[in-house]
């Protein structure tokens, strides 16, 4: 179900009672939505409240009482105001001014007081429209405030911490995030959830102890919420809402824009707010699911968005010519054209002999290099931002290199500069940079960052070193497979054994082959990994193939195992088997990697191990077999197959993250040795070397083996990396060099 909340992006959601919803938007309004009495699966706009003079973000619900017969809404805006709205009249009955900068959070305590947080670093308590208390809760902007069922209040800040308060007394400071804490949520009966610009979601006990870290988003995480069933939802700049259970991502829901807020309705339905101005409600109840026309419309929105933003070879798909361009003959044999078909580009080649365009295939770009430099006017920069200066003004392109000082070329008033500086610091991960507000423009006398400050210049403290790529947070996985090809190869091998008198008993019978197809059908349907399950007998089929098939026929079986391990229920089936004393995986990996190892077996088996890092149930197994696993695959370091080397470097990187978290010094030393061997080999692919260097840097920064790395001459590896023509290799080399110098 979806409904357009406004023409501008929706920034905040508030669940009002059992089913009503309030939304705050960039269009400066607060809107209130009720369930349509004639069609329970739809919402209708009930009230629109106008009063803010800039975008509205955080909202809080006031349950119906004598003063508010239909309930009320508290809203905070970029205009620094806090409003209280009476839903019976849709009018503001209180306008509270006190904050100096944007209001980022509002909530109500058990006494009915309103608490608000702000970019001005303070929390304010309001009673009857007046400030009764204010305190500097953080040394940096506060991004979120949350009232807990126990009565305490939590705040999240650009200083990377979460703080727990009773009144104005800080009870605990939660340290763990490496960038701005943007959103907070309650995990029922457990503790506090935090969403951060470092790309992670964390669960904390109220004592401040970190319980779980969830990593999967590829960009800033803006919001997090949880339902009493144990499901957690998060929203991100990467356009996905992710659903988590037991610290594992069980579903990713794509949106046609960034996801600003997520909230659960009491019945378990999920509400998301998107930058396209639409509120969407997601459900597992078939009776409330949208009909085919709405689903088709949503798919069309996604396709339209991607076609207008997707690039192939650096060219926007939307700018490619359509199929009508193929009506024009080519000028020479072999001439190529790239044509827009749907949301992708397709290459065609001119065939002079047949006088027609032959389809070559879809254009497939390599993996996005999120750390790559962007270009503007032909010049490369670390970042090129779309800057929305103010409503009605055009979007400006703002180039920026880390650490450089620059002046805007757009001729904008200096009053915009504080907003732009904060934007840059937030979006480049420089959360802890202390700004010097004492600089004065020598021509106008105005302050470069905040007008009205003294006009003398004083140097600030030295800037904190910002590591660009380390420490590594989260792990990498192989989440796709060529299922049709896998089934064909298994069928080919199975037919060969069935026709061989000596191997006939090893082959799958018709019933087992049909069930294998059913297993693959479940694995193909990635959107239902959180609910789909395998039959009890399915493991028997895989065990039969793993234990009895000839070693040269194992690689397509490993591909199925890889995706079974990626599937939550499939992983649990394997772990149950392992815990029963039948370690089928290690036994088969030993067979498959014994010299002379088949390259296809090395590749598929190592990827199966890599995917085991996704599931918490596999962590004990991975730690227990760490030494043997790394030994079994150590020859992959010098493989002539670049895919094997890349898979091996991914294994090393994942073990780095796991062993840092478990504080396993012996394991860290073994991984460090393997990573340095990869990092020192200049002929390896860029991505292989990069992952190895990130592993080294992470082990030195957050691990226990910094001095061992120096003794192993990591300095020469860092110097070699710094001289690389590949920007990201040189940059991570500089990170490692900084660690060496800090000893």
Secondary structure by P-SEA (a helix, b strand, c coil): ccccccccccccccccccbbbbbbccccbbbbbbcccccccbbbbccccccccccccbbbbbcccccccccbbbbbccccbbbbbcccccccccccccccccccccccccccbbbbbccccbbbbbcccccccccccccccccccccccccbbbbbccccbbbbbccccccccccccccccccccccccbbbbbbccccbbbbbccccccccccccccccccccccccccbbbbbcccccbbbbccccccbbbbccccccccccccccbbbbbccccbbbbbbccccccccaaaaaaaaaaaaaaaaaccccccccccccccccccccccccccbbbbbbcccbbbbbbbbccccbbbbccccccccccccbbbbcccccccccccccccccccbbbbbbcccbbbbbcccccccaaaaaaaaaaaaacccccccccccccccccccccccccccbbbbccccccccccccccccccccccaaaaaaaaaaaaaaaaaaccccccccccaaaaaaaaaaaaaaaccccccccccccaaaaaaaaaaccccccccaaaaaaaaaaaacaaaaaaaaaaaaaccaaaaaaaaaaacccccaaaaaaaaaaaaaccccccaaaaaaaaaaaaaaaaccccccccaaaaaaaaaaaaaaaaaaaaaccaaaaaaaaaaaaaaaacccccaaaaaaaaaaaaaaaaccccaaaaaaacaaaaaaaaaacccaaaaaaaaaaaaaaaac
